[in-house]
Amino acid sequence: MLSVRAATFAAFAGLALAPVLAKAQDTPSATPPATTPPVSLPPVTVSAGRGSDLEKLDVSTTALTRAEVQAMPETGVDQIVNRIPGIWTFTVPTGQLHPTGQPVSIRGFGSSTTINTLVMVDGVPINDPYFRTVDWSRISKNSVERIEVIRGGGATSLWGNMAMGGVINIVTREPTKTGVAADVSYGSYNTANAETAGTVKVNDSLKVGVGYNHAQSSGYNLTPAQYQNANLVPTASKADNIDAAAYLTPNDSLKLLAKAYFHQAYEDGLVWNIAHNQWSSYRMQLGGTYQFDDKSSINFNAWAGGGTFGTINVASGSYTLNNVSATNQFVSQIETAPNSDQGGSLFYQAEFGPVKDIKIGVDAHRIVISDYNNLFASATSAPTSFIANGEHRLEGLFGQGTYHFTDIPLDVTVGLRGDFYQALNANVLTVNSATNVPVANSSASSFDPRIGLQFQMTDTVVLRAAAYRNFSSPGMNQMYRSFASGTSYTAINPNLQPMTNIGEEAGFDFKWREFNLSATIFNNNLDNFIDFVTVCNTNAACAAPFITAAGLSPSFTTVRQYNNVGSAVFQGIEIIGGWQALKDLRLNAGFTTTRAYLTSTNYPALEFTGVQLGQVPSWTVTAGAEWRPLPELAFTATLRSFPAYWNDTGHTQLNSAATLIDLGVSYSPAKAVDIYGSIQNLTNANYLAMGYTLTSFEGPTVSTTSIPALGMPLTAIAGLRVRF
């Protein structure tokens, strides 16, 4: 560890000297400095590139503008993100998924068990501190100013932990003038949305905004009709968001912002009518930029918040796919998991002669959780109760700069990052036996460099390549969450090690007139891959050490646990294109193929090498079109197609293939009025977003105890938006 820290600090010392040397070479000593005229500085916003222009990065990026987001037919931000090439989220709407089962993935780096894609709002992570999943109902479509995406691990030199697969940053709207806006919509399954926002431009220096959003739906029934009974019901949901923000610009050099939000989401009847979920969060954020001149600034961002995850899960009783009439279900779990998290970053951005876009800074994140988990073996039994506590701390030291050659059209970007991770103050108490298991503190360090190249081959073609190393710490639920159901027990694993990855990618960007095309080939080699493993299967002797340590009865004979299962490869190709075919017609399309598999395994009987990892489709196709026959009228269409894919690495649940088509229309009869409508899943494609579970690896026999789940059926929405 000391050698890693020493190498990290030595590397940053060298990077810090680069601007000084570049400036010394760039400015002749005999020439007096010229007087610098006053500069009108552009507005500064927190962005996924930490102030960088996404189009100038040496990796694959996408930026959706507000106009593009508003024009898309999809009503949920999760479904909008799902239509961006290379990104994978479930096609089931966020309000009908369990909070612990909402993964987001770029290039295969992410599943329900291991999420390695960083999702942010205004530069602040919104991945759940405990489960790392994303509650997309936290963000309303109307609040989005733009969506920024950096694909692949090239982002981690600036962002560190969890950005192994890439970064998604959702930038919300900034007030520009005094006014009020309202948006209401209604559609299928009693889906309704009401939103109002007000902004006040106090003066040229101060702007204030506040907004409220309420969304609700009766939901559709996830269970296929042939397996439904009176207790298998549609999943109803509702969410409320309150946001407030203030932007202060006292002079041309300084910009400050303060933001706060509160979010509450509910789900009733997730599959079973007595199942319920609740997810709440709050956060306060302070940020700002001080611009020294047009080439250098200092930037900071800090936040503090917390929230609570709560769930009531249900046991199926004697219900099976062969006995659908059974209605003796009972509450099997009542869990409450409050958390708190704080974090921030500070970095200096500058430009010295040929060295452009220099960033040197630090960031930190602290997460504290408590998990109160009560599990019931029957409708009348007393619970088995666990209380888990833990704390994770992550600190990073980063630097990055781009050297622009003057004789050849080449930019070379070097990034250095040191990550420091600590797991501490953890224990797990089995309340029934008063067995307290203290968890030893642990820590790890990682030195993660990157190098990237951009070569302007012609006026229309740019070649780019990058190589990088990155790091991801284990999640808190993976280390500390205990679970007991029937004769199965999920054991804690405080010995989990961080995952590390070495990746390379190369591609090109082609722009000619109204046409653009980019292609990227990527390869990643990940060590210490974390997956959820059945380490003991109906084997009392194997299970005994785990069961005894937890203070449970010997009736538990199956043990599941998160483990570092081996090494994995993630490789593939992305092709993304756009064409302004006519003045009023814009087309775009994307194709991604991803091969993700284990190359070595510590559990050869359970985790197979050479087979596709769970929740990674082998390919996806996206396409979109926007036609504006009149300035005030727009028609849009999007398409997403994917093959059948395995939901788990053990290949025991096969999800269906589907091609989904969405249509949208908007009309502005007056300057401040928009009427809009959309249809999602136009063809009403019937497919299983979570398929039949098999009893063995790619086996022929279906397990009758697991219920498959349908993807979103045809859904129509109409709405009205006004501004005053």
Buried (B, 14 or more C-beta within 10 A) or exposed (E): EEEBBEBBEEBBEEBBEBBEEBBEEEEEEEEEEEEEEEEEBEEBBBBBBBBBEBEBBBBBBBBBEBEBBBBBBBBBBBBBBBBBBBBBBBBBBBBBBBBBBBBBBBBBBBBBBBBBBBBBBBBBBBBBBBBBBBBBBBBBBBBBBBBBBBBBBBBBBBBBBBBBBBBBBBBBBBBEEEBEBBBBBBBBBEBBBBBBBBBBBEEEBBBBBBBBBBBBBBBBBBBBEEBBBEBBBBBBBBBBBBBBBBBBBEEEBBBBBBBBBBBBBBBBBBBBBBBBBBBBBBBBBBBBBBBEEBBBBBBBBBBBBBBBBBBBBBBBBEBBBEEBEBBEBBBBBBBBBBBBBBBBBBBBBBBBBBBBBBBBBEBBBBBBBBBBBBBBBEEEEEBBBBBBBBBBBBBBBBBBBBBBEEEEBBBBBBBBBBBBBBBEBBBBBBBBEEBEBEBEEBEBBBBBBBBBBBBBEEEEBBBBBBBBBBBBBBBBBBBBBBBBBEBBBBBBBBEBBBBBBBBBBBBBBBBEEEBBBBBBBBBBBBBBBBBBBBBBBEEBEBBBEBBEBBBBEEEBBBBBBBBBBBBBBBBBBBBBBBBBEEEBBBBBBBBBBBBBBBBEBBBEEBBBBEBBBBBBBBBBBBBBBBBBEEEBBBBBBBBBBBEBBBBBBBBBBBBBBBEBBBBBBBBBEEEEEBBBBBBBBBEEBEBBBBBBBBEEEEEEEBBBEBBBBBBBBBBBBBBEBBBE
